[in-house]
Amino acid sequence: MRMAATMTNNAFVREVTDSDVEDALRFGGKASGLAKMARAGIPIPPAFVIGVQGFHQFRANGGRIGEQLLVQVHNAIRGLEAQSGRLFGDKDRPLLISIRSGAPVSMPGMMDTVLNLGLTSASALTLAGGPGGSDFALDTWLRFWRMFADIVLGIDPAELMKAVKTPEATARKDLDQASFDALERTILAHIEREGEPVSADPTHQLHKTIEAVFRSWDSARAKAYRKHHGISDDLGTAVTIQTMVFGNADENSGSGVAFTRNPNDGRRALYGEYLIGRQGEDLVSGTHTPIDLSDSKALDPALREAFDKHSKTLEALYCDAVDIEFTVEAGSLYFLQVRPAKRTAAAAIKIAEDLVEEGAISRDAALARITPDQVRKVSRPAFDDEDLARANLVTQGLGSSPGHACGAAVLDADRAAERALAGDNVILLRPTTSPQDIRGMIAANGIITARGGALSHAAVVSRALDRPCIVGCDAIDVDLNNKTFTIAGKTYPEGEQISMDGSTGKVFAGVLKLKGAGAGLPALKHLLGWADEKSSASVWVSPKSSEELVESVNAGVRTGNVVSITDLIIAHGTITKFVELTAAIGRADAPASVANTIRSIVHDACSPAVAGASESPVWLRLPRVSSDRARRLIDNWEELPAGFFLPLGSSSYMQAILDGISAAADRKEVGVLIGGVSSVAEFAAFQQKAKRVGLSAGMVINNVMALDNILHFVDSGAPIWIDVADIVRTVCGFPIEVQQSLDVLDQYAKEALIPVNPFRTLPVYVSNLLAAATSAAERGMSVGVEGGGMPHEMLAKLHQMGFRRFSVPVGRRDELRFVLGRSDKE
Amino acid sequence: MTALSENEFLVLNGAHLKKMATAKELARAVGVGAAEAEAVLNAAADKGQLMVAEGKYLLLPDGTNAVHEFYKTAYGALRSNQSVLAWYERFETINDQFIKQVSEWQSADGDDRIQARLIKTVERLTKNIQELTPLIPRYQAYVDRFGASVALVDQGEKDYVCKPTLDSVHNVWFEFHEDILSVIGRPRDT
């Protein structure tokens, strides 16, 4: 009775099943997590925690553990003994424990984990006689010594293992008390030689370990970290002590990793691997064949049921998909670690959408859970449906990282990297991969391995790199010496063109056409719909070719297109001629045939774009002879007559282009945008010219004067696009080259030569210049931001200022829609 | 060829280990003032020991020879010192660990658990380097640089693990490795 009173009134130590332990501030993040799991009925190995009060007493006691705390720890150990039926320090049925630090906030420099504490030479030998056998016993015991030496005593574990090599070999061979005792003596002697006092007594080791956790609170790294983050030095750390369980104890044991949803595509189905009779590390090394948890018949029905039940509980607890490290010891299931699951970009989006549907999280929360990077990753190319239907399937493995890719099959990482550097599309095809192959994996469009499972190196690394990957294609026989590979009796040379689908695991012969961005993935469409609703922004695209325009229209873009005529001419392959004629028409003695040819080049380049746009509005940007691009394209640019550089400086040139567009428009609604104008009269004159050939007129503002006149332009009802990057650049006086390499300006800002990179943080002067434009935009006038030269973070700021219409290259559309949906106006 | 002074050696050795660096970077790495480093570098450039390209200094063969010569004179005695050679044998083991951990860290997209192990190895090395500082006092600069880079990694600046253009732990480690090899007279072919 007296003991119970101590535990409640003045307790440093609590069992993790105690509901108080959920308070992370007093008992640390790890114990708090365990307490929540225990309360929810998740099976965890028995554990207790020394709260931060214990740390404070340790400090007050001059850096030593006080008598009172020791008594409580040993009482709690008695509790673990009662629950496990084992005894701490016992020779026959030893209780083994793990000790972990547990600060309220996890921080670097804190003591890590010590596992397997509780063995002696005598009990290790008993363990060797058990179902796990001698290797299990020695591995478990030596693992403790390595961790204890490393973490508690600061002695190099590799050196310790080297020093005990001979007696270790003898112990493995002889398996008797004398050889185990000799091994223990050698360990102790090495540690003492290194100047650390040490004992073979588990109680002494436990005290030392607890002290080490407390001391690590004041390590230089932890102090520096706290100082940087403004965390109080007085917070202190807890210590979590938990019973060890062993997956390699017998044939009714095992360990594995489970995901509550498929981490590749996000489907609601248990996924993962389980290895019978093994510890978790064996999974990663891939040395044993695991049981596939997604196969509902593969697992013992009772275990299966337990997983289904606990998965639901944990998802409700975390409001997210989780991954679980688990161990089964002699038929009992234990969850060791649970955390939000790592997942591919596609899975993240699918899971976020599903969680909204399930009512677990709000739409805003779903948007907050996805990163722009993930949206970018899924908005990438996919196989053309028709090509896919006709494709010749060669073999199928385990799809382990999604995505479509095609290229030359290359059997060596270095050669793959070289070919990719030379501009080839490459698929890295290997028996397995290892860290040495990383360069080739980065360079390849996709990775296929003949062996390995869902947790092999190739699979894990590909997911991290976001490369399509197929593993376990055991029908492929790779011959590295002859640089060939054989599938179903047919041998192919290295360099054979193949295509792969990293979700289905299918490998196809030849090259399948890849279709442009953003197609497919219904979950992304929903998510972007929510984003649009939230941002009320309209993101237009600026396709670089008619094909790109048609593709993006077919992918469901209902906003509009801002297309540079110069881009269309380049894509059409007639830019050289066009540039020649541009230079020619600028001269006084230009023959009439020049204008006619210009008109037909413009017509031919624009008409497929106009025809393919169907209902989607098309605005064509006129070529600007004064632009930086024109300066680079036109030979002897500086010899052109000066008047030609003005927006309306050459009426024959302007007329030829407008005529070409008008012919291409073929009575359809098409608009033309003029850049470089500064005055109201100038724009009015242009509107007249456009109207005469049946075209609507709009403008791109790229100078401060025009920005100052914006309200007059707005009054004319014409659509206006502001090239904010051009404004910033000219206000700051930077050449175009600087704008095109933002990191140069980042570095400049880092050296404090300019206060900020103005392409990332708008200078106050420029935001003042934009004030009239933003108020017009907020009034719903047709004012947009041409965002091609701006990073998304800046476009999000312009959105916050009040702009609602943006235009970006096709490949950036989805990401921008998403970013705007996440940015908060308030 | 006149022998290098202690300070000349410090700066030129910095250039030797870094291969290509600005005066500012060199000064910071070896712990001398920027003006002093610049003076040493310019004098060496006049002697044809090094060249400047885009504000970065590169040793020429004469400079490399002078640096090697200094190592030989200053550390000749250590090359037969059993405790130093034993220290180096231990370093090789930890060096293998470190290289393996860096490639794991890269493969795992900077996974936090692998990063914690990697930093632990760095801490192990800095502890070991302190056994050498009584013999080679300038090695304290490596301890300080490792400490500074680890603190940045702890603050979440993952570039300080192994980005080649920063004073990342990987870069500092690499320079230290070249340095200790030169001390014991086994310069690597680079």
Interface residues (C-beta under 8 A of the other chain):
Chain A: M107 P108 G109 D112 D150 G154 D156 A158 E159 K162 A220 R221 A224 Y225 H228 H229 P435 Q436 I438 H457 V460 V461 A464 L465
Chain B: R90 T93 I94 Q97 K100 S103 E104 Q106 S107 A108 D109 A116 I119 K120 E123 R124 K127 N128 G147 V150 A151 V153 D154 Q155
